Amino acid sequence: MFKRGWFERGVAVMLVSAQLSACSSWHVETVSPAEVVEDRQPAAIRVQHRDRRSEVLYLPEIRGDSLLGRREWNAKQSDRAVALADVSGVATRRLSAARTAGLVIGIGAVVGVIVGLSAMQGGLENWGQ
């Protein structure tokens, strides 16, 4: 009734999806977009437009009065330009210590449950007997 392969795949998917979001988060910068790009040279920034739209630009650069970037990480060259006057703010990705600690504890708990279930005599069909 209980399929071990299905369970293991489900746990693997859960762990991978948790890792993708847990260790970093967007942090709104307090300095101008030009300073962020020129001083920190981030790999990606989230641009907040004055009309409340937002978008992520990869490998951003400042050229004149414009913010240039790539819409896709693997694009060969910049394919998006935004006037700095139209940008109300930017955010960069930063490591979140609390989320990382939670991820490590969560993974440890899941591994402990898996080890405990695999050590059971007879599997889940004897549960509660």
SEMARKE-411901 format. One line per 5 residues: their letters; for each residue x negated, y negated, z negated of C-alpha. Coordinates in nm, 4 decimals. Each point is the difference from the previous one (the first is absolute). Layout:
N
A> X:Y:Z  ...
This chain:
129
MFKRG> 0.0000:0.0000:0.0000  -0.2757:-0.2489:-0.0977  -0.2386:-0.0478:0.2903  -0.3470:-0.0762:-0.1236  -0.1248:-0.1505:0.3287
WFERG> 0.2918:-0.2429:0.0108  -0.0698:-0.1146:-0.3559  -0.3704:-0.0547:0.0651  0.0690:-0.1995:0.3164  0.2503:-0.2139:-0.1865
VAVML> -0.2507:-0.0739:-0.2755  -0.2676:-0.0847:0.2573  0.2319:-0.2445:0.1795  0.0941:-0.1633:-0.3310  -0.3639:-0.0434:-0.1038
VSAQL> -0.1090:-0.1449:0.3333  0.2874:-0.2487:0.0075  -0.0791:-0.1064:-0.3579  -0.3640:-0.0577:0.0895  0.0911:-0.2209:0.2927
SACSS> 0.1834:-0.2497:-0.2166  -0.1347:0.0311:-0.3524  -0.3538:-0.1288:-0.0029  0.0414:-0.3396:0.1609  0.2580:-0.2725:0.0340
WHVET> 0.0388:-0.3388:0.1649  -0.1141:-0.2993:-0.2056  0.1003:-0.3514:0.1036  -0.3031:-0.2249:0.0353  -0.0063:-0.3438:-0.1590
VSPAE> -0.2526:-0.1553:0.2417  0.0642:-0.0985:0.3603  0.0270:0.2698:0.2673  -0.3128:-0.1348:0.1697  -0.2031:0.0366:-0.3229
VVEDR> 0.1230:0.3555:-0.0551  -0.0930:0.1097:0.3504  -0.3342:-0.1788:0.0166  -0.1224:0.0759:-0.3540  0.1287:0.3531:-0.0602
QPAAI> 0.0255:0.1303:0.3573  0.2794:0.2459:-0.0861  0.0819:0.2955:0.2244  0.3692:-0.0910:-0.0131  0.2185:-0.2826:-0.1269
RVQHR> 0.3738:-0.0393:-0.0397  0.1003:-0.3350:0.1484  0.3052:-0.1788:-0.1412  0.1472:-0.2397:0.2574  0.1807:-0.3190:-0.0962
DRRSE> 0.3269:0.1498:0.1317  -0.0394:0.2849:-0.2580  -0.1029:0.2660:0.2527  -0.3095:0.2002:-0.0816  -0.2363:0.2169:0.1993
VLYLP> -0.3258:0.1840:-0.0516  -0.3012:-0.0996:0.2081  -0.3097:0.2168:0.0206  -0.3548:-0.1369:0.0300  0.1160:-0.3622:-0.0306
EIRGD> -0.2134:-0.2923:0.1062  0.0341:-0.3772:0.0103  -0.0491:-0.1722:0.3320  0.0646:-0.3728:0.0001  0.3397:-0.0617:-0.1575
SLLGR> 0.1256:0.3557:0.0591  -0.0048:0.3296:-0.1834  -0.0776:0.2859:0.2388  0.0492:0.3671:-0.0716  0.1011:0.3391:0.1286
REWNA> 0.3470:0.1438:-0.0440  -0.1367:0.3560:0.0038  -0.3101:0.1172:-0.1856  -0.1462:0.1695:0.3069  0.0611:-0.2838:0.2486
KQSDR> -0.3101:-0.0925:0.1991  0.0414:-0.3762:-0.0390  0.2131:-0.2606:-0.1719  0.3499:-0.0013:0.1459  0.1758:-0.2384:-0.2401
AVALA> -0.0619:-0.3678:-0.0710  0.1771:-0.2021:-0.2672  -0.0412:-0.3727:-0.0548  -0.1367:-0.0622:-0.3505  0.2682:-0.2688:-0.0411
DVSGV> 0.2660:0.2736:0.0324  -0.1533:0.2158:-0.2762  0.1338:-0.0542:-0.3513  -0.2336:0.2532:-0.1606  -0.1940:0.3223:0.0341
ATRRL> -0.0444:0.3116:-0.2104  -0.2846:0.2505:-0.0075  -0.0157:0.3628:-0.1132  -0.1614:0.0571:-0.3404  -0.0639:0.3029:-0.2134
SAART> 0.2538:0.0445:-0.2786  -0.1610:0.1632:-0.3054  0.3344:0.0818:-0.1645  0.1381:0.1662:0.3116  -0.3210:0.1945:0.0522
AGLVI> 0.0088:0.1270:-0.3591  0.3651:0.0982:0.0432  -0.0846:0.1859:0.3189  -0.2820:0.1937:-0.1666  0.2235:0.0930:-0.2950
GIGAV> 0.2841:0.0965:0.2343  -0.2230:0.2197:0.2144  -0.1346:0.1668:-0.3147  0.3548:0.0717:-0.1187  0.1037:0.1473:0.3355
VGVIV> -0.3123:0.2164:0.0152  0.0703:0.1173:-0.3562  0.3553:0.0976:0.0926  -0.1199:0.1855:0.3105  -0.2631:0.1879:-0.2002
GLSAM> 0.2582:0.0828:-0.2659  0.2509:0.1263:0.2561  -0.2592:0.2085:0.1813  -0.1088:0.1624:-0.3287  0.3546:0.1138:-0.0832
QGGLE> 0.0576:0.3729:0.0035  0.2490:0.0911:0.2728  0.0661:-0.3507:0.1340  0.3160:-0.2026:-0.0472  0.2453:0.2862:0.0427
NWGQ> -0.0736:0.1021:-0.3648  0.0410:-0.3538:-0.1329  0.1919:-0.0106:-0.3276  0.0072:0.3758:-0.0537
